Amino acid sequence: MKKSLVIFCLVACIVSAFGFKAIMVTDAGGLGDRSFNDGTWEGIQMAIRELDGVEGDVFVSKEQTDYLQNLTKAAEQADVVIGVGFLMSDILFNVAAQYPDTYFIGIDIEPSPGQNVPPNLALYTFKEEEGGFLLGYIAASMSKTNTVGFIGGLEVPPVKRYEIGYRTGIKAYNQIKNASVECITGYVGSFTDASKTKQIALSQYERGADIIFTGVTTGAVIDAAKEKGSYFYGLNNNAPLNSIIDAYFEKGRGYFVIGYDMDQDYMAPGYVLVSSRKKVDVATFNGIKSAKEDRIFKSGVQVLGLAEDGVGISQMKYTKGLVPNEVLAELVMLKNIVKNGELIIPKSEAELSAVDFSDIEFPF
């Protein structure tokens, strides 16, 4: 019995010695945001499932003042620390420099101009403008009012790139189809103010928007869409999908939301038209794997777009039947043009003003 106990303890010590601990530090949205915090945590879960010896934990930041304490505590306990969100950029850089023997991964974090990236820090950013472009084209194609909306949280670079890409897709649709779809934009000034987000969404719907892309609390915009849509359709808020779809065709229009960062179609089938897909889970998994398995840590900035399968759109599980086949075919062609580098999607107002799509023709 004693011999068995000794062997068990030795095995446990060996496993512990070779364990690899990944700790995630959330932004103020915390887990349960159904967006990039949850996506990053799923990346850690993937690593636990697929890589031997990986353990995972999460430190939740309730506000920005928690970032320094959480990142420092994580650095003292983990082999690799994953920080999430643009707003913790400077703190993550500082903590990474203080703990050179710990690996750090930044999700949605990029250096300021001229800022050096420590050799133990890998940053994953995304070409949100490319995903936004496809979503803008879908929104313009599907709008029955010729007005769509965009709501952002804070005007930080990832959200602004989404907005510019979205408006670029609308501009492409207008030039290719000789249409005149307009986009209403608004910013909440926060990523967590659900009440103000809903107010802005209701205002945009009142001003004629029938589709809103949310770069903030999706649930609040869904609440607004349901409030407007259920009254317009003559249905209750919990109406089944088939009833919503039937009412949409009967009325000839409806109220839709475009989900943010993760596949959020399931949150309100029939009201979420499509979602952006930013694969923070894959980026997190790859970062952990490069640190743990290969021991060849890929530090620096890695930018993922359509060509790298880092961004995209959801499969539209509940609403694909609403989208004409012609539009779906056009999206495939536009996606391939971007993936092949034949079309560079703007990331700034100046680039958006200059881009021209009048020479694009669909061969069908």
Secondary structure, DSSP 8 states (H G I E B T S, - for coil): -HHHHHHHHHHHHHHHHT-EEEEEE--TT-TT-SSHHHHHHHHHHHHHHHSTTEEEEEE--SSGGGHHHHHHHHHHH-SEEEEESGGGHHHHHHHHHH-TTSEEEEES----TT----TTEEEEEE-HHHHHHHHHHHHHHH-SSSEEEEEESS--HHHHHHHHHHHHHHHHHHHHHT---EEEEEE-S-SS-HHHHHHHHHHHHHTT-SEEEEES-HHHHHHHHHHHHHHHHT--TT--HHHHHHHHHHHT---EEEE-SS--GGGSTTTEEEEEEE-HHHHHHHHHHHHHTS-----EEEEE-TTTT-EEE---TTTGGGS-HHHHHHHHHHHHHHHTTSS----SHHHHHH---TT-----
